[in-house]
Amino acid sequence: MPQTTITSKGQVTIPKQVRKALKLETGDKIEVIVTDNNEAIIRPIKKRTDDVYKKLHKYGKRTVSVEEMNQVIRKKMEKTFK
């Protein structure tokens, strides 16, 4: 069974065997759940496309095309550098 050590800063390195089993990559997020038996469960947090969309999408706002965005940026740049 893989073991690890807690550093003085409270950091832990997840052993390669565990990262591989959980399909964890650099930058991935995990959550640690402490059970009533004082055991810790490490669970990867996987973002689904729907979760991200819900955060980005604001109901009631109209969509804007790339062309419209570029026009606004172009106008702002023209004002800034005049």
PDB file of N, CA, C and O in Angstrom, chain B, residues numbered from 101:
ATOM      1  N   MET B 101       0.844  -1.171   0.000  1.00  0.00           N
ATOM      2  CA  MET B 101       0.000   0.000   0.000  1.00  0.00           C
ATOM      3  C   MET B 101       0.895   1.241   0.000  1.00  0.00           C
ATOM      4  O   MET B 101       1.806   1.344   0.822  1.00  0.00           O
ATOM      5  N   PRO B 102       0.642   2.192  -0.922  1.00  0.00           N
ATOM      6  CA  PRO B 102       1.472   3.400  -1.001  1.00  0.00           C
ATOM      7  C   PRO B 102       1.340   4.254   0.256  1.00  0.00           C
ATOM      8  O   PRO B 102       0.262   4.364   0.839  1.00  0.00           O
ATOM      9  N   GLN B 103       2.457   4.857   0.661  1.00  0.00           N
ATOM     10  CA  GLN B 103       2.467   5.754   1.804  1.00  0.00           C
ATOM     11  C   GLN B 103       3.097   7.068   1.394  1.00  0.00           C
ATOM     12  O   GLN B 103       3.841   7.129   0.416  1.00  0.00           O
ATOM     13  N   THR B 104       2.802   8.114   2.137  1.00  0.00           N
ATOM     14  CA  THR B 104       3.375   9.424   1.887  1.00  0.00           C
ATOM     15  C   THR B 104       3.586  10.115   3.229  1.00  0.00           C
ATOM     16  O   THR B 104       3.105   9.641   4.258  1.00  0.00           O
ATOM     17  N   THR B 105       4.301  11.228   3.218  1.00  0.00           N
ATOM     18  CA  THR B 105       4.617  11.961   4.434  1.00  0.00           C
ATOM     19  C   THR B 105       4.070  13.376   4.325  1.00  0.00           C
ATOM     20  O   THR B 105       4.097  13.980   3.253  1.00  0.00           O
ATOM     21  N   ILE B 106       3.578  13.895   5.427  1.00  0.00           N
ATOM     22  CA  ILE B 106       3.093  15.271   5.458  1.00  0.00           C
ATOM     23  C   ILE B 106       4.284  16.181   5.740  1.00  0.00           C
ATOM     24  O   ILE B 106       5.042  15.935   6.679  1.00  0.00           O
ATOM     25  N   THR B 107       4.456  17.234   4.933  1.00  0.00           N
ATOM     26  CA  THR B 107       5.555  18.178   5.140  1.00  0.00           C
ATOM     27  C   THR B 107       5.207  19.148   6.257  1.00  0.00           C
ATOM     28  O   THR B 107       4.082  19.151   6.756  1.00  0.00           O
ATOM     29  N   SER B 108       6.175  19.972   6.649  1.00  0.00           N
ATOM     30  CA  SER B 108       5.938  20.968   7.703  1.00  0.00           C
ATOM     31  C   SER B 108       4.897  22.000   7.272  1.00  0.00           C
ATOM     32  O   SER B 108       4.303  22.674   8.114  1.00  0.00           O
ATOM     33  N   LYS B 109       4.678  22.124   5.970  1.00  0.00           N
ATOM     34  CA  LYS B 109       3.663  23.045   5.445  1.00  0.00           C
ATOM     35  C   LYS B 109       2.305  22.366   5.282  1.00  0.00           C
ATOM     36  O   LYS B 109       1.358  22.984   4.795  1.00  0.00           O
ATOM     37  N   GLY B 110       2.203  21.104   5.685  1.00  0.00           N
ATOM     38  CA  GLY B 110       0.944  20.386   5.574  1.00  0.00           C
ATOM     39  C   GLY B 110       0.686  19.827   4.184  1.00  0.00           C
ATOM     40  O   GLY B 110      -0.439  19.440   3.869  1.00  0.00           O
ATOM     41  N   GLN B 111       1.721  19.781   3.350  1.00  0.00           N
ATOM     42  CA  GLN B 111       1.564  19.281   1.988  1.00  0.00           C
ATOM     43  C   GLN B 111       1.845  17.787   1.916  1.00  0.00           C
ATOM     44  O   GLN B 111       2.627  17.236   2.691  1.00  0.00           O
ATOM     45  N   VAL B 112       1.179  17.153   0.959  1.00  0.00           N
ATOM     46  CA  VAL B 112       1.329  15.714   0.768  1.00  0.00           C
ATOM     47  C   VAL B 112       1.543  15.459  -0.721  1.00  0.00           C
ATOM     48  O   VAL B 112       0.855  16.041  -1.559  1.00  0.00           O
ATOM     49  N   THR B 113       2.493  14.594  -1.046  1.00  0.00           N
ATOM     50  CA  THR B 113       2.675  14.159  -2.428  1.00  0.00           C
ATOM     51  C   THR B 113       1.858  12.888  -2.619  1.00  0.00           C
ATOM     52  O   THR B 113       1.997  11.924  -1.866  1.00  0.00           O
ATOM     53  N   ILE B 114       1.009  12.904  -3.633  1.00  0.00           N
ATOM     54  CA  ILE B 114       0.209  11.711  -3.929  1.00  0.00           C
ATOM     55  C   ILE B 114       1.094  10.756  -4.723  1.00  0.00           C
ATOM     56  O   ILE B 114       1.585  11.114  -5.793  1.00  0.00           O
ATOM     57  N   PRO B 115       1.300   9.556  -4.216  1.00  0.00           N
ATOM     58  CA  PRO B 115       2.176   8.613  -4.906  1.00  0.00           C
ATOM     59  C   PRO B 115       1.721   8.341  -6.345  1.00  0.00           C
ATOM     60  O   PRO B 115       0.529   8.357  -6.651  1.00  0.00           O
ATOM     61  N   LYS B 116       2.693   8.094  -7.205  1.00  0.00           N
ATOM     62  CA  LYS B 116       2.433   7.879  -8.625  1.00  0.00           C
ATOM     63  C   LYS B 116       1.402   6.773  -8.856  1.00  0.00           C
ATOM     64  O   LYS B 116       0.530   6.901  -9.716  1.00  0.00           O
ATOM     65  N   GLN B 117       1.502   5.708  -8.099  1.00  0.00           N
ATOM     66  CA  GLN B 117       0.569   4.583  -8.233  1.00  0.00           C
ATOM     67  C   GLN B 117      -0.882   5.039  -7.998  1.00  0.00           C
ATOM     68  O   GLN B 117      -1.800   4.598  -8.689  1.00  0.00           O
ATOM     69  N   VAL B 118      -1.070   5.914  -7.027  1.00  0.00           N
ATOM     70  CA  VAL B 118      -2.414   6.430  -6.711  1.00  0.00           C
ATOM     71  C   VAL B 118      -2.869   7.398  -7.797  1.00  0.00           C
ATOM     72  O   VAL B 118      -4.013   7.334  -8.247  1.00  0.00           O
ATOM     73  N   ARG B 119      -1.964   8.307  -8.225  1.00  0.00           N
ATOM     74  CA  ARG B 119      -2.315   9.257  -9.295  1.00  0.00           C
ATOM     75  C   ARG B 119      -2.735   8.515 -10.550  1.00  0.00           C
ATOM     76  O   ARG B 119      -3.699   8.893 -11.216  1.00  0.00           O
ATOM     77  N   LYS B 120      -2.005   7.455 -10.867  1.00  0.00           N
ATOM     78  CA  LYS B 120      -2.320   6.668 -12.066  1.00  0.00           C
ATOM     79  C   LYS B 120      -3.679   5.987 -11.925  1.00  0.00           C
ATOM     80  O   LYS B 120      -4.481   5.999 -12.858  1.00  0.00           O
ATOM     81  N   ALA B 121      -3.935   5.398 -10.767  1.00  0.00           N
ATOM     82  CA  ALA B 121      -5.209   4.699 -10.543  1.00  0.00           C
ATOM     83  C   ALA B 121      -6.399   5.656 -10.615  1.00  0.00           C
ATOM     84  O   ALA B 121      -7.471   5.290 -11.099  1.00  0.00           O
ATOM     85  N   LEU B 122      -6.200   6.898 -10.126  1.00  0.00           N
ATOM     86  CA  LEU B 122      -7.275   7.893 -10.131  1.00  0.00           C
ATOM     87  C   LEU B 122      -7.292   8.738 -11.403  1.00  0.00           C
ATOM     88  O   LEU B 122      -8.143   9.612 -11.571  1.00  0.00           O
ATOM     89  N   LYS B 123      -6.330   8.462 -12.303  1.00  0.00           N
ATOM     90  CA  LYS B 123      -6.190   9.223 -13.566  1.00  0.00           C
ATOM     91  C   LYS B 123      -6.031  10.720 -13.286  1.00  0.00           C
ATOM     92  O   LYS B 123      -6.644  11.558 -13.948  1.00  0.00           O
ATOM     93  N   LEU B 124      -5.200  11.035 -12.298  1.00  0.00           N
ATOM     94  CA  LEU B 124      -4.928  12.429 -11.944  1.00  0.00           C
ATOM     95  C   LEU B 124      -3.755  12.950 -12.751  1.00  0.00           C
ATOM     96  O   LEU B 124      -2.769  12.246 -12.968  1.00  0.00           O
ATOM     97  N   GLU B 125      -3.873  14.185 -13.189  1.00  0.00           N
ATOM     98  CA  GLU B 125      -2.802  14.853 -13.928  1.00  0.00           C
ATOM     99  C   GLU B 125      -2.481  16.171 -13.244  1.00  0.00           C
ATOM    100  O   GLU B 125      -3.242  16.639 -12.397  1.00  0.00           O
ATOM    101  N   THR B 126      -1.365  16.762 -13.608  1.00  0.00           N
ATOM    102  CA  THR B 126      -0.963  18.043 -13.053  1.00  0.00           C
ATOM    103  C   THR B 126      -2.088  19.057 -13.239  1.00  0.00           C
ATOM    104  O   THR B 126      -2.642  19.193 -14.330  1.00  0.00           O
ATOM    105  N   GLY B 127      -2.414  19.758 -12.172  1.00  0.00           N
ATOM    106  CA  GLY B 127      -3.454  20.780 -12.227  1.00  0.00           C
ATOM    107  C   GLY B 127      -4.848  20.279 -11.878  1.00  0.00           C
ATOM    108  O   GLY B 127      -5.754  21.081 -11.658  1.00  0.00           O
ATOM    109  N   ASP B 128      -5.031  18.969 -11.824  1.00  0.00           N
ATOM    110  CA  ASP B 128      -6.339  18.424 -11.450  1.00  0.00           C
ATOM    111  C   ASP B 128      -6.652  18.779 -10.000  1.00  0.00           C
ATOM    112  O   ASP B 128      -5.749  18.979  -9.187  1.00  0.00           O
ATOM    113  N   LYS B 129      -7.923  18.854  -9.694  1.00  0.00           N
ATOM    114  CA  LYS B 129      -8.378  19.128  -8.335  1.00  0.00           C
ATOM    115  C   LYS B 129      -8.888  17.827  -7.713  1.00  0.00           C
ATOM    116  O   LYS B 129      -9.423  16.950  -8.390  1.00  0.00           O
ATOM    117  N   ILE B 130      -8.701  17.743  -6.413  1.00  0.00           N
ATOM    118  CA  ILE B 130      -9.234  16.593  -5.671  1.00  0.00           C
ATOM    119  C   ILE B 130      -9.983  17.130  -4.467  1.00  0.00           C
ATOM    120  O   ILE B 130      -9.772  18.265  -4.041  1.00  0.00           O
ATOM    121  N   GLU B 131     -10.858  16.303  -3.927  1.00  0.00           N
ATOM    122  CA  GLU B 131     -11.485  16.649  -2.660  1.00  0.00           C
ATOM    123  C   GLU B 131     -11.161  15.545  -1.668  1.00  0.00           C
ATOM    124  O   GLU B 131     -11.034  14.375  -2.028  1.00  0.00           O
ATOM    125  N   VAL B 132     -11.032  15.946  -0.416  1.00  0.00           N
ATOM    126  CA  VAL B 132     -10.736  14.986   0.642  1.00  0.00           C
ATOM    127  C   VAL B 132     -11.944  14.966   1.565  1.00  0.00           C
ATOM    128  O   VAL B 132     -12.342  15.995   2.111  1.00  0.00           O
ATOM    129  N   ILE B 133     -12.517  13.789   1.730  1.00  0.00           N
ATOM    130  CA  ILE B 133     -13.695  13.622   2.567  1.00  0.00           C
ATOM    131  C   ILE B 133     -13.261  12.854   3.816  1.00  0.00           C
ATOM    132  O   ILE B 133     -12.654  11.788   3.717  1.00  0.00           O
ATOM    133  N   VAL B 134     -13.576  13.401   4.986  1.00  0.00           N
ATOM    134  CA  VAL B 134     -13.253  12.726   6.238  1.00  0.00           C
ATOM    135  C   VAL B 134     -14.515  12.021   6.717  1.00  0.00           C
ATOM    136  O   VAL B 134     -15.558  12.650   6.897  1.00  0.00           O
ATOM    137  N   THR B 135     -14.413  10.721   6.920  1.00  0.00           N
ATOM    138  CA  THR B 135     -15.567   9.921   7.345  1.00  0.00           C
ATOM    139  C   THR B 135     -15.740   9.993   8.861  1.00  0.00           C
ATOM    140  O   THR B 135     -14.885  10.522   9.571  1.00  0.00           O
ATOM    141  N   ASP B 136     -16.850   9.459   9.338  1.00  0.00           N
ATOM    142  CA  ASP B 136     -17.106   9.404  10.782  1.00  0.00           C
ATOM    143  C   ASP B 136     -16.079   8.536  11.508  1.00  0.00           C
ATOM    144  O   ASP B 136     -15.895   8.667  12.718  1.00  0.00           O
ATOM    145  N   ASN B 137     -15.411   7.649  10.764  1.00  0.00           N
ATOM    146  CA  ASN B 137     -14.384   6.770  11.337  1.00  0.00           C
ATOM    147  C   ASN B 137     -12.988   7.396  11.281  1.00  0.00           C
ATOM    148  O   ASN B 137     -11.987   6.705  11.472  1.00  0.00           O
ATOM    149  N   ASN B 138     -12.926   8.705  11.020  1.00  0.00           N
ATOM    150  CA  ASN B 138     -11.655   9.431  10.884  1.00  0.00           C
ATOM    151  C   ASN B 138     -10.772   8.855   9.791  1.00  0.00           C
ATOM    152  O   ASN B 138      -9.551   8.793   9.936  1.00  0.00           O
ATOM    153  N   GLU B 139     -11.386   8.437   8.708  1.00  0.00           N
ATOM    154  CA  GLU B 139     -10.662   8.000   7.513  1.00  0.00           C
ATOM    155  C   GLU B 139     -10.849   9.060   6.443  1.00  0.00           C
ATOM    156  O   GLU B 139     -11.889   9.716   6.377  1.00  0.00           O
ATOM    157  N   ALA B 140      -9.837   9.221   5.608  1.00  0.00           N
ATOM    158  CA  ALA B 140      -9.908  10.199   4.528  1.00  0.00           C
ATOM    159  C   ALA B 140     -10.120   9.485   3.200  1.00  0.00           C
ATOM    160  O   ALA B 140      -9.466   8.487   2.899  1.00  0.00           O
ATOM    161  N   ILE B 141     -11.036  10.012   2.424  1.00  0.00           N
ATOM    162  CA  ILE B 141     -11.284   9.513   1.072  1.00  0.00           C
ATOM    163  C   ILE B 141     -10.844  10.604   0.113  1.00  0.00           C
ATOM    164  O   ILE B 141     -11.297  11.744   0.212  1.00  0.00           O
ATOM    165  N   ILE B 142      -9.962  10.259  -0.814  1.00  0.00           N
ATOM    166  CA  ILE B 142      -9.509  11.205  -1.836  1.00  0.00           C
ATOM    167  C   ILE B 142     -10.306  10.925  -3.100  1.00  0.00           C
ATOM    168  O   ILE B 142     -10.332   9.800  -3.599  1.00  0.00           O
ATOM    169  N   ARG B 143     -10.954  11.962  -3.608  1.00  0.00           N
ATOM    170  CA  ARG B 143     -11.790  11.785  -4.793  1.00  0.00           C
ATOM    171  C   ARG B 143     -11.462  12.875  -5.817  1.00  0.00           C
ATOM    172  O   ARG B 143     -11.459  14.058  -5.475  1.00  0.00           O
ATOM    173  N   PRO B 144     -11.187  12.493  -7.063  1.00  0.00           N
ATOM    174  CA  PRO B 144     -10.918  13.500  -8.087  1.00  0.00           C
ATOM    175  C   PRO B 144     -12.176  14.308  -8.382  1.00  0.00           C
ATOM    176  O   PRO B 144     -13.286  13.774  -8.372  1.00  0.00           O
ATOM    177  N   ILE B 145     -11.995  15.581  -8.641  1.00  0.00           N
ATOM    178  CA  ILE B 145     -13.105  16.441  -9.047  1.00  0.00           C
ATOM    179  C   ILE B 145     -13.005  16.576 -10.559  1.00  0.00           C
ATOM    180  O   ILE B 145     -12.071  17.188 -11.078  1.00  0.00           O
ATOM    181  N   LYS B 146     -13.947  16.016 -11.242  1.00  0.00           N
ATOM    182  CA  LYS B 146     -13.967  16.077 -12.700  1.00  0.00           C
ATOM    183  C   LYS B 146     -15.019  17.078 -13.124  1.00  0.00           C
ATOM    184  O   LYS B 146     -16.190  16.954 -12.764  1.00  0.00           O
ATOM    185  N   LYS B 147     -14.603  18.065 -13.887  1.00  0.00           N
ATOM    186  CA  LYS B 147     -15.526  19.072 -14.396  1.00  0.00           C
ATOM    187  C   LYS B 147     -16.157  18.568 -15.680  1.00  0.00           C
ATOM    188  O   LYS B 147     -15.470  18.151 -16.612  1.00  0.00           O
ATOM    189  N   ARG B 148     -17.460  18.614 -15.706  1.00  0.00           N
ATOM    190  CA  ARG B 148     -18.171  18.262 -16.927  1.00  0.00           C
ATOM    191  C   ARG B 148     -18.430  19.542 -17.712  1.00  0.00           C
ATOM    192  O   ARG B 148     -18.482  20.631 -17.141  1.00  0.00           O
ATOM    193  N   THR B 149     -18.588  19.404 -18.990  1.00  0.00           N
ATOM    194  CA  THR B 149     -18.859  20.553 -19.845  1.00  0.00           C
ATOM    195  C   THR B 149     -20.089  21.304 -19.358  1.00  0.00           C
ATOM    196  O   THR B 149     -20.105  22.534 -19.372  1.00  0.00           O
ATOM    197  N   ASP B 150     -21.113  20.585 -18.930  1.00  0.00           N
ATOM    198  CA  ASP B 150     -22.334  21.222 -18.447  1.00  0.00           C
ATOM    199  C   ASP B 150     -22.072  22.090 -17.218  1.00  0.00           C
ATOM    200  O   ASP B 150     -22.668  23.159 -17.077  1.00  0.00           O
ATOM    201  N   ASP B 151     -21.189  21.641 -16.329  1.00  0.00           N
ATOM    202  CA  ASP B 151     -20.876  22.417 -15.136  1.00  0.00           C
ATOM    203  C   ASP B 151     -20.223  23.742 -15.501  1.00  0.00           C
ATOM    204  O   ASP B 151     -20.558  24.782 -14.934  1.00  0.00           O
ATOM    205  N   VAL B 152     -19.295  23.704 -16.442  1.00  0.00           N
ATOM    206  CA  VAL B 152     -18.612  24.918 -16.872  1.00  0.00           C
ATOM    207  C   VAL B 152     -19.587  25.841 -17.582  1.00  0.00           C
ATOM    208  O   VAL B 152     -19.572  27.050 -17.350  1.00  0.00           O
ATOM    209  N   TYR B 153     -20.435  25.289 -18.446  1.00  0.00           N
ATOM    210  CA  TYR B 153     -21.402  26.092 -19.196  1.00  0.00           C
ATOM    211  C   TYR B 153     -22.316  26.843 -18.232  1.00  0.00           C
ATOM    212  O   TYR B 153     -22.598  28.023 -18.438  1.00  0.00           O
ATOM    213  N   LYS B 154     -22.779  26.169 -17.184  1.00  0.00           N
ATOM    214  CA  LYS B 154     -23.685  26.804 -16.229  1.00  0.00           C
ATOM    215  C   LYS B 154     -23.029  27.997 -15.559  1.00  0.00           C
ATOM    216  O   LYS B 154     -23.705  28.974 -15.236  1.00  0.00           O
ATOM    217  N   LYS B 155     -21.722  27.931 -15.345  1.00  0.00           N
ATOM    218  CA  LYS B 155     -21.024  29.049 -14.715  1.00  0.00           C
ATOM    219  C   LYS B 155     -20.832  30.206 -15.683  1.00  0.00           C
ATOM    220  O   LYS B 155     -20.852  31.368 -15.275  1.00  0.00           O
ATOM    221  N   LEU B 156     -20.648  29.901 -16.953  1.00  0.00           N
ATOM    222  CA  LEU B 156     -20.381  30.943 -17.933  1.00  0.00           C
ATOM    223  C   LEU B 156     -21.654  31.564 -18.494  1.00  0.00           C
ATOM    224  O   LEU B 156     -21.679  32.754 -18.811  1.00  0.00           O
ATOM    225  N   HIS B 157     -22.698  30.773 -18.618  1.00  0.00           N
ATOM    226  CA  HIS B 157     -23.931  31.239 -19.242  1.00  0.00           C
ATOM    227  C   HIS B 157     -24.768  32.036 -18.253  1.00  0.00           C
ATOM    228  O   HIS B 157     -25.014  31.591 -17.132  1.00  0.00           O
ATOM    229  N   LYS B 158     -25.201  33.215 -18.677  1.00  0.00           N
ATOM    230  CA  LYS B 158     -26.072  34.036 -17.860  1.00  0.00           C
ATOM    231  C   LYS B 158     -27.426  34.104 -18.569  1.00  0.00           C
ATOM    232  O   LYS B 158     -27.531  34.619 -19.683  1.00  0.00           O
ATOM    233  N   TYR B 159     -28.446  33.582 -17.916  1.00  0.00           N
ATOM    234  CA  TYR B 159     -29.779  33.592 -18.507  1.00  0.00           C
ATOM    235  C   TYR B 159     -30.260  35.022 -18.698  1.00  0.00           C
ATOM    236  O   TYR B 159     -30.047  35.881 -17.842  1.00  0.00           O
ATOM    237  N   GLY B 160     -30.903  35.265 -19.819  1.00  0.00           N
ATOM    238  CA  GLY B 160     -31.422  36.598 -20.100  1.00  0.00           C
ATOM    239  C   GLY B 160     -30.449  37.465 -20.884  1.00  0.00           C
ATOM    240  O   GLY B 160     -30.847  38.501 -21.417  1.00  0.00           O
ATOM    241  N   LYS B 161     -29.196  37.072 -20.967  1.00  0.00           N
ATOM    242  CA  LYS B 161     -28.222  37.841 -21.755  1.00  0.00           C
ATOM    243  C   LYS B 161     -28.210  37.312 -23.180  1.00  0.00           C
ATOM    244  O   LYS B 161     -28.264  36.104 -23.413  1.00  0.00           O
ATOM    245  N   ARG B 162     -28.139  38.223 -24.112  1.00  0.00           N
ATOM    246  CA  ARG B 162     -28.092  37.773 -25.502  1.00  0.00           C
ATOM    247  C   ARG B 162     -26.687  37.319 -25.848  1.00  0.00           C
ATOM    248  O   ARG B 162     -25.708  37.790 -25.270  1.00  0.00           O
ATOM    249  N   THR B 163     -26.600  36.406 -26.792  1.00  0.00           N
ATOM    250  CA  THR B 163     -25.288  35.933 -27.217  1.00  0.00           C
ATOM    251  C   THR B 163     -24.641  36.979 -28.115  1.00  0.00           C
ATOM    252  O   THR B 163     -25.328  37.754 -28.779  1.00  0.00           O
ATOM    253  N   VAL B 164     -23.335  36.993 -28.126  1.00  0.00           N
ATOM    254  CA  VAL B 164     -22.580  37.952 -28.926  1.00  0.00           C
ATOM    255  C   VAL B 164     -21.672  37.164 -29.857  1.00  0.00           C
ATOM    256  O   VAL B 164     -21.014  36.209 -29.443  1.00  0.00           O
ATOM    257  N   SER B 165     -21.646  37.575 -31.116  1.00  0.00           N
ATOM    258  CA  SER B 165     -20.803  36.877 -32.087  1.00  0.00           C
ATOM    259  C   SER B 165     -19.343  37.298 -31.915  1.00  0.00           C
ATOM    260  O   SER B 165     -19.042  38.311 -31.284  1.00  0.00           O
ATOM    261  N   VAL B 166     -18.470  36.518 -32.475  1.00  0.00           N
ATOM    262  CA  VAL B 166     -17.041  36.832 -32.444  1.00  0.00           C
ATOM    263  C   VAL B 166     -16.795  38.155 -33.166  1.00  0.00           C
ATOM    264  O   VAL B 166     -15.974  38.963 -32.734  1.00  0.00           O
ATOM    265  N   GLU B 167     -17.499  38.363 -34.249  1.00  0.00           N
ATOM    266  CA  GLU B 167     -17.345  39.620 -35.007  1.00  0.00           C
ATOM    267  C   GLU B 167     -17.707  40.828 -34.139  1.00  0.00           C
ATOM    268  O   GLU B 167     -17.008  41.841 -34.153  1.00  0.00           O
ATOM    269  N   GLU B 168     -18.817  40.711 -33.378  1.00  0.00           N
ATOM    270  CA  GLU B 168     -19.219  41.808 -32.496  1.00  0.00           C
ATOM    271  C   GLU B 168     -18.172  42.050 -31.408  1.00  0.00           C
ATOM    272  O   GLU B 168     -17.865  43.196 -31.079  1.00  0.00           O
ATOM    273  N   MET B 169     -17.635  40.981 -30.859  1.00  0.00           N
ATOM    274  CA  MET B 169     -16.582  41.123 -29.848  1.00  0.00           C
ATOM    275  C   MET B 169     -15.371  41.825 -30.440  1.00  0.00           C
ATOM    276  O   MET B 169     -14.804  42.725 -29.821  1.00  0.00           O
ATOM    277  N   ASN B 170     -14.975  41.413 -31.637  1.00  0.00           N
ATOM    278  CA  ASN B 170     -13.814  42.029 -32.294  1.00  0.00           C
ATOM    279  C   ASN B 170     -14.039  43.511 -32.557  1.00  0.00           C
ATOM    280  O   ASN B 170     -13.114  44.310 -32.413  1.00  0.00           O
ATOM    281  N   GLN B 171     -15.259  43.889 -32.943  1.00  0.00           N
ATOM    282  CA  GLN B 171     -15.564  45.301 -33.184  1.00  0.00           C
ATOM    283  C   GLN B 171     -15.412  46.125 -31.910  1.00  0.00           C
ATOM    284  O   GLN B 171     -14.834  47.212 -31.931  1.00  0.00           O
ATOM    285  N   VAL B 172     -15.929  45.608 -30.812  1.00  0.00           N
ATOM    286  CA  VAL B 172     -15.828  46.319 -29.534  1.00  0.00           C
ATOM    287  C   VAL B 172     -14.367  46.452 -29.119  1.00  0.00           C
ATOM    288  O   VAL B 172     -13.944  47.514 -28.663  1.00  0.00           O
ATOM    289  N   ILE B 173     -13.606  45.395 -29.272  1.00  0.00           N
ATOM    290  CA  ILE B 173     -12.179  45.434 -28.930  1.00  0.00           C
ATOM    291  C   ILE B 173     -11.456  46.435 -29.813  1.00  0.00           C
ATOM    292  O   ILE B 173     -10.647  47.225 -29.326  1.00  0.00           O
ATOM    293  N   ARG B 174     -11.741  46.407 -31.111  1.00  0.00           N
ATOM    294  CA  ARG B 174     -11.098  47.326 -32.054  1.00  0.00           C
ATOM    295  C   ARG B 174     -11.390  48.776 -31.677  1.00  0.00           C
ATOM    296  O   ARG B 174     -10.482  49.608 -31.679  1.00  0.00           O
ATOM    297  N   LYS B 175     -12.653  49.091 -31.352  1.00  0.00           N
ATOM    298  CA  LYS B 175     -13.025  50.456 -30.970  1.00  0.00           C
ATOM    299  C   LYS B 175     -12.299  50.878 -29.702  1.00  0.00           C
ATOM    300  O   LYS B 175     -11.808  52.003 -29.608  1.00  0.00           O
ATOM    301  N   LYS B 176     -12.231  49.979 -28.727  1.00  0.00           N
ATOM    302  CA  LYS B 176     -11.549  50.286 -27.462  1.00  0.00           C
ATOM    303  C   LYS B 176     -10.061  50.542 -27.704  1.00  0.00           C
ATOM    304  O   LYS B 176      -9.483  51.463 -27.127  1.00  0.00           O
ATOM    305  N   MET B 177      -9.452  49.731 -28.554  1.00  0.00           N
ATOM    306  CA  MET B 177      -8.032  49.911 -28.864  1.00  0.00           C
ATOM    307  C   MET B 177      -7.800  51.229 -29.582  1.00  0.00           C
ATOM    308  O   MET B 177      -6.815  51.915 -29.311  1.00  0.00           O
ATOM    309  N   GLU B 178      -8.693  51.592 -30.494  1.00  0.00           N
ATOM    310  CA  GLU B 178      -8.556  52.863 -31.212  1.00  0.00           C
ATOM    311  C   GLU B 178      -8.624  54.037 -30.240  1.00  0.00           C
ATOM    312  O   GLU B 178      -7.847  54.984 -30.356  1.00  0.00           O
ATOM    313  N   LYS B 179      -9.560  53.977 -29.272  1.00  0.00           N
ATOM    314  CA  LYS B 179      -9.673  55.047 -28.278  1.00  0.00           C
ATOM    315  C   LYS B 179      -8.430  55.115 -27.402  1.00  0.00           C
ATOM    316  O   LYS B 179      -7.950  56.201 -27.076  1.00  0.00           O
ATOM    317  N   THR B 180      -7.913  53.957 -27.026  1.00  0.00           N
ATOM    318  CA  THR B 180      -6.771  53.883 -26.118  1.00  0.00           C
ATOM    319  C   THR B 180      -5.506  54.439 -26.752  1.00  0.00           C
ATOM    320  O   THR B 180      -4.715  55.099 -26.079  1.00  0.00           O
ATOM    321  N   PHE B 181      -5.309  54.182 -28.025  1.00  0.00           N
ATOM    322  CA  PHE B 181      -4.047  54.548 -28.672  1.00  0.00           C
ATOM    323  C   PHE B 181      -4.149  55.789 -29.566  1.00  0.00           C
ATOM    324  O   PHE B 181      -3.294  55.997 -30.427  1.00  0.00           O
ATOM    325  N   LYS B 182      -5.180  56.610 -29.371  1.00  0.00           N
ATOM    326  CA  LYS B 182      -5.287  57.866 -30.131  1.00  0.00           C
ATOM    327  C   LYS B 182      -4.611  58.982 -29.407  1.00  0.00           C
ATOM    328  O   LYS B 182      -4.597  60.113 -29.891  1.00  0.00           O
TER     329      LYS B 182
END
